[in-house]
Amino acid sequence: GGNPNDVAQTIWDTKPAGVETHGDITTIVIDASSEVQAVSWSRPTPIYLDVRVTYELYDEEVFPTNGDDLITEAVLNYANSMSIGEDVIPTRFIGSIYKATEGVGNVLVEIGTSTLPTDPTPTAWQTTPIAIARGEYASLATGRIVVINNTP
């Protein structure tokens, strides 16, 4: 995020002297000597995630009435903690889910991806890791999380 002029100025102000900037966006800034400088930089590309959590209740614990919401929040918080370029490993969401609520037994986390936030829910779900490149980041919103109670 951020205003392009502010981003470029911050890069210029904090980069070491003599180091060239690179990227697909070029913004003009004014240096300390009032000279015009071109700063090139890039924004990371979002990879939009859809997450489907299917769980079964564990009958020796009490599942709270807002349990589905707690699961959704745990999934969102974990996704938001991920770094640029960090691969998405579906099973890593499970620990956050167990920490967020009681009464959950078996959990299955499946991930789908899209290139636009408005794309419909994917038809292809996977439980295997999703590679996120160095200039990409995983992006998740509450509306893209589905929680299913599959207790027999």
C-alpha positions as CSV (number, residue, x, y, z in Angstrom):
1,G,0.0,0.0,0.0
2,G,0.9,3.6,0.3
3,N,1.0,6.6,-1.9
4,P,3.5,6.0,-4.8
5,N,5.3,9.4,-4.1
6,D,5.7,8.5,-0.4
7,V,7.0,5.0,-1.2
8,A,9.5,6.4,-3.7
9,Q,10.7,9.2,-1.3
10,T,11.1,6.7,1.5
11,I,13.1,4.4,-0.7
12,W,15.3,7.3,-1.8
13,D,15.8,8.6,1.7
14,T,16.8,5.2,3.2
15,K,18.7,3.5,0.4
16,P,22.5,3.5,0.6
17,A,24.3,6.1,-1.6
18,G,25.2,4.8,-5.0
19,V,22.8,2.0,-5.0
20,E,20.5,1.9,-8.0
21,T,16.8,1.2,-7.6
22,H,14.9,-1.4,-9.7
23,G,11.3,-2.2,-10.4
24,D,8.4,-1.8,-12.8
25,I,7.2,1.5,-11.3
26,T,9.3,4.6,-11.7
27,T,8.5,7.7,-9.6
28,I,10.3,11.0,-9.6
29,V,11.6,12.4,-6.3
30,I,13.6,15.5,-5.2
31,D,16.8,14.7,-3.4
32,A,18.5,16.8,-0.6
33,S,20.2,18.9,-3.2
34,S,16.9,19.7,-5.0
35,E,17.9,17.5,-7.9
36,V,15.3,15.4,-9.7
37,Q,15.9,11.6,-9.2
38,A,14.1,8.6,-10.7
39,V,13.3,5.8,-8.2
40,S,12.2,2.5,-9.6
41,W,10.3,0.0,-7.4
42,S,7.7,-2.7,-7.5
43,R,4.7,-3.7,-5.5
44,P,4.3,-7.4,-4.7
45,T,1.5,-9.2,-6.5
46,P,-1.3,-10.6,-4.4
47,I,-2.3,-14.3,-4.8
48,Y,-5.9,-14.4,-3.6
49,L,-6.7,-17.4,-1.4
50,D,-9.9,-19.2,-0.7
51,V,-9.8,-21.4,2.3
52,R,-12.2,-24.2,3.1
53,V,-12.1,-25.7,6.6
54,T,-14.0,-28.9,7.3
55,Y,-14.1,-30.0,10.9
56,E,-15.7,-32.6,13.1
57,L,-16.7,-32.0,16.7
58,Y,-14.8,-33.6,19.5
59,D,-17.5,-34.8,22.0
60,E,-15.3,-34.6,25.1
61,E,-15.1,-30.8,24.8
62,V,-17.7,-28.0,24.4
63,F,-17.7,-26.3,21.0
64,P,-18.7,-22.6,21.5
65,T,-21.7,-21.1,19.8
66,N,-19.4,-18.8,17.9
67,G,-17.0,-21.6,17.1
68,D,-17.3,-21.1,13.3
69,D,-16.5,-17.4,13.7
70,L,-13.5,-18.2,15.9
71,I,-12.2,-20.7,13.2
72,T,-12.7,-18.0,10.5
73,E,-10.8,-15.4,12.6
74,A,-7.9,-17.9,13.3
75,V,-7.6,-18.7,9.6
76,L,-7.6,-15.0,8.7
77,N,-5.1,-14.1,11.4
78,Y,-2.7,-16.8,10.3
79,A,-2.9,-15.8,6.6
80,N,-2.3,-12.1,7.6
81,S,0.8,-13.1,9.5
82,M,2.5,-14.6,6.4
83,S,5.4,-12.8,4.7
84,I,5.9,-11.8,1.1
85,G,7.1,-14.9,-0.8
86,E,6.0,-17.3,2.0
87,D,4.5,-20.5,0.6
88,V,1.0,-21.4,1.8
89,I,1.0,-24.8,3.5
90,P,-2.6,-25.7,4.3
91,T,-1.8,-27.9,7.4
92,R,-0.1,-24.9,9.1
93,F,-3.5,-23.3,9.6
94,I,-4.6,-26.2,11.8
95,G,-2.6,-25.2,14.8
96,S,-4.2,-21.8,14.8
97,I,-7.7,-23.4,14.6
98,Y,-7.0,-25.6,17.6
99,K,-5.7,-22.7,19.6
100,A,-8.7,-20.5,18.8
101,T,-11.5,-22.8,20.0
102,E,-12.3,-26.0,21.9
103,G,-14.4,-28.9,20.8
104,V,-12.8,-29.4,17.5
105,G,-11.7,-32.9,16.5
106,N,-10.5,-33.7,13.0
107,V,-9.7,-30.7,10.7
108,L,-9.1,-30.6,7.0
109,V,-7.9,-27.3,5.4
110,E,-8.1,-26.9,1.7
111,I,-6.9,-24.0,-0.3
112,G,-7.8,-22.6,-3.7
113,T,-6.3,-19.6,-5.5
114,S,-7.3,-16.9,-8.0
115,T,-5.8,-13.9,-9.6
116,L,-8.6,-11.5,-8.9
117,P,-10.4,-10.8,-5.5
118,T,-13.8,-11.0,-7.3
119,D,-13.2,-14.4,-8.8
120,P,-15.8,-17.0,-7.6
121,T,-14.9,-19.7,-5.2
122,P,-12.5,-22.1,-6.9
123,T,-13.7,-25.5,-8.0
124,A,-10.2,-27.0,-7.5
125,W,-9.2,-27.3,-3.8
126,Q,-5.9,-28.6,-2.7
127,T,-4.2,-29.8,0.5
128,T,-0.7,-29.5,-0.9
129,P,1.5,-26.4,-0.5
130,I,1.0,-23.5,-2.8
131,A,4.2,-21.8,-4.0
132,I,4.3,-18.1,-3.5
133,A,7.1,-16.4,-5.5
134,R,9.5,-13.8,-4.1
135,G,7.4,-10.9,-5.5
136,E,4.0,-12.3,-4.4
137,Y,2.0,-12.5,-1.2
138,A,-1.0,-14.5,-0.1
139,S,-4.1,-12.4,0.4
140,L,-7.2,-13.6,2.2
141,A,-10.4,-11.9,3.2
142,T,-13.2,-13.2,5.6
143,G,-15.6,-13.6,2.7
144,R,-13.2,-16.1,1.1
145,I,-13.2,-18.5,4.1
146,V,-15.7,-21.3,4.3
147,V,-16.2,-23.3,7.5
148,I,-18.1,-26.6,7.4
149,N,-19.1,-28.8,10.4
150,N,-18.9,-32.3,9.0
151,T,-19.7,-34.1,12.3
152,P,-21.5,-37.4,11.5
